[in-house]
Amino acid sequence: MLGHPARVRLLQILRNGELTVGALQEALELESGATSQHLSVLRKQGLVESRRDGTSVYYRVKDPRTLELLELVKGIILATLEGNRVLLDDLAVEDFGPGPGTG
C-alpha cells in the first residue's frame, strides 16, 4: 500500500490537515483518476478518511501515528543510505586494478 511514492507523498501532504481531492491532485501533479486510485487504496487500508461537503471530497490522515511511522521509516532509510555512501567513498579510493604479476 505504501510501495508507491505517490501514496507516501499524499500522506506527507496531508500531515498539515485535510485537503480536497482537487488540491491533492494539484499538489501531486497527477491526473484526477490516478489521484483517486491512490486515495482509494489508502482509504481501504484505513490510513486516510474522507468526508463530503457539497461536491467536494476532503481527505485527512486517519491516525497521526501513521505519520510518525513514516518519519521513523525515513530515518531508517537515510541511515542506510549514509552507510552505503560511506562504503562507496571507501571503495572509491581503493585500487582494484590487476595485481602484481598479472596481466
N, C-alpha and C positions, 0 to 999 in steps of 0.2 A: 504493500500500500504506500510506503514511503520510498519505494525504489525509483520513482520518477522525480526528477528535480523540480518539476512544476508543482508537485504536491507539497514538497518541503517549502518551496518559495511561497505557496499560498498560506501555509501556516505561519511563516515568517511575517508576511504582510498583515495577517490577521492578529498579530501579537498586540497591536495597539487598539484593537476593538473591532466591532463588526463593520462590514462594508457590503455594498450591493454587489451583485454578480457583475454588473457593468463596470464598477470601479475595479474589481479584481481582474476582470478581463483586460482592462486598460493597463493596469499595473504589470500584468504578466506579458502583455503584448501578444496574446493568443486569440484565436477565433472564439466566438461565444460557445460553439459546440465543444471544443476542446476544454475550455474552462469549466463548463457544466459537467463534463465527464469526470474531470479531476475532483471537482467538488462532490460529485455523487459518490465516488469511491471513498473519499474522506468521511462523508456523512454516514455511509453504510458501515464503516469501521468505528463509528462513534467518536471521531476526532473533532468534527465540527457539527454545529447545529444551525438550522436556518429558521427564519420567520418571514412571513409575508406581510408587507404593508402596502396595500393597494396593488399596483402592478409590479412593485419592486420586491425582490427577494434579498434578504440580508443574511450573511453568514458570519459566524463567530466561532472561536475555538471553544469547544465544549468544556474541557478540563485544562486549567492552566498548567498542570503537571506535564502535559504534552510538550509545552514549550520548554520546560525545564529539562525534559528528556532530550529534546533536540539540542539544547545547549550542551548537555553532557556528551552527546554523540559528536558534536562539533569539536569539543575539546579533545576527545579521543582521536579523531581523525587528524586534527592539527598536530598532536603529539607524534602520531605515527609518521606523518609527512616530515616533520622536523627530524625524526630519527633517520628516515630514509635520505634526507638531504645531507645529513652529517656523513652517512655511509657513502653516498655518491661523491661528496667532497674528498673523503679519504681515498676513494678509488681513483679519483681524477689525478692525484699526484703519484700514483703507483705506475711503474713501468711494467707492462705485460708483454713486451717485445720478446723475441727469441732469446733464449738463454745462451750462455757461452757454449761454443762448440756445436750449436745447431745452425742449420742454415742452408 
